[in-house]
Amino acid sequence: MTDVEETTATLPLVRKCPFSPPPEYEALRTENPVSRVGLPSGQTAWALTRLEDIREMLSSPHFSSDRLDPAFPMMVARQIRREDKPFRPSLISMDPPEHSRARRDVVGEFTVKRMKALQPRIQQIVDEHLDALLAGPKPADLVQALSLPVPSLVICELLGVPYSDHEFFQARSSKMLSREVSPEDRQAAFEQLENYLDELVTRKEANATEDDLLGRQILKQREAGEGDHDELVSLAFLLLIAGHETTANMISLGTVTLLENPEQLAKVKADPDKTLPAIEELLRVFTIAETATSRFATADVEIGGTLIRAGEGVVGLSNAGNHDPDGFENPDAFDIERGARHHVAFGFGVHQCLGQNLARMELQIVFDTLFKRIPGIRIAVPVDELQFKHDSTIYGLHALPVTW
Amino acid sequence: MKIIADTGKCVGAGQCVLTDPDLFDQSEDDGTVIVLTPEPEGDEAEENARTAVHICPGQALSLA
């Protein structure tokens, strides 16, 4: 690091209250909305805390998402990769026009209509897991019983992972997502999962069908006279990781929040039309993937009145933006009637979450079904004893003991 | 009020369809926006069109 300059804070800032953003965000936003900050990687970057600045940065063509570029602001030490096996950039690391082409290839799989077509199967998966929960001992851990397996199974089926491989698949992804494993074990799980997906794609290439996403992508590539094995492996990897822990954590956090706000939960229970607005509000309030909105400038560009020079990193603190009083009145209140959908919990611009409508569908079915089938559900320990993921890139809950 | 869609900028997020499925749809092939009702009539439809423009992540929608 060659920068010798004053930084206002070192990221990541940690939430003091599990239901609120880090308290420093408000001071940053009012006193220094575009400020220099230190990062765990040793880099220095700009931090954006105003909603409009974050939206402007994310929709500007002058910021790159290339995570392999040394200028990209990293929230963890850069991963060392064997030279014989270079990283294959996935969608989140690509810039237009390459990104536009790759996203357009797969976005048809995630349209609102396609997600609606998955509804009966997701409902069935949720019902089966609630059957098992109700038949088992009390208290039970909702994370293991519902939050993790539901999105995992759904993405598994969507991708086309054979049922017989499911345990291998889930064991590795759980390990990768756990803080309880050593970095070596996590790296091993990463490589095993990558090798697994490599072999899976190879098998599918030998016998591609229209039955699953990977098969459809292979057939589509062939029709266009193309074939990019590595891109499919990286796509499968991204969809698995991005579609898994994120939704799982929102299921757990949403359940706790609704149980802690019984008057708002009552509204959701009384009117199914209130579930989706409640989900938007939960997404805004928690903003669990807040540093996914990191980029670096590819040209000198002014954001929020500050000149950001080419090569400088920018972290759009989307959780700060989602609590910006200029974007949301009384932003720290959890209010399912707010009706505000311009939050940046799924990002903004060309990289806005590909699986957002799958996430909404899963959350809607889970909350509707959970509170209908187990109306007496309650948290089995005091809320201040719950283990929130304060030091994880994706915020959430390690465990959620519930009883009924 | 007239809705103008730039499918070249559309990223297929489907936020417009979620806002008002009477005004917008998505192409089955590449998820890009299809405007079903280019000239929305009535307060609610006009308000929905404004919301869709505001939240469109690709800034592919505008009003004329």
Interface residues (C-beta under 8 A of the other chain):
Chain A: S59 R103 R104 D105 V107 G108 F110 T111 V112 K113 R341 H342 F346 G347 F348 G349 V350 Q352 C353 Q356 N357 R360
Chain B: V11 G12 A13 G14 Q15 V17 L18 T19 P21 D25 Q26 S27 E28 D29 D30 G31 T32 T51 H54 I55 P57 G58 Q59
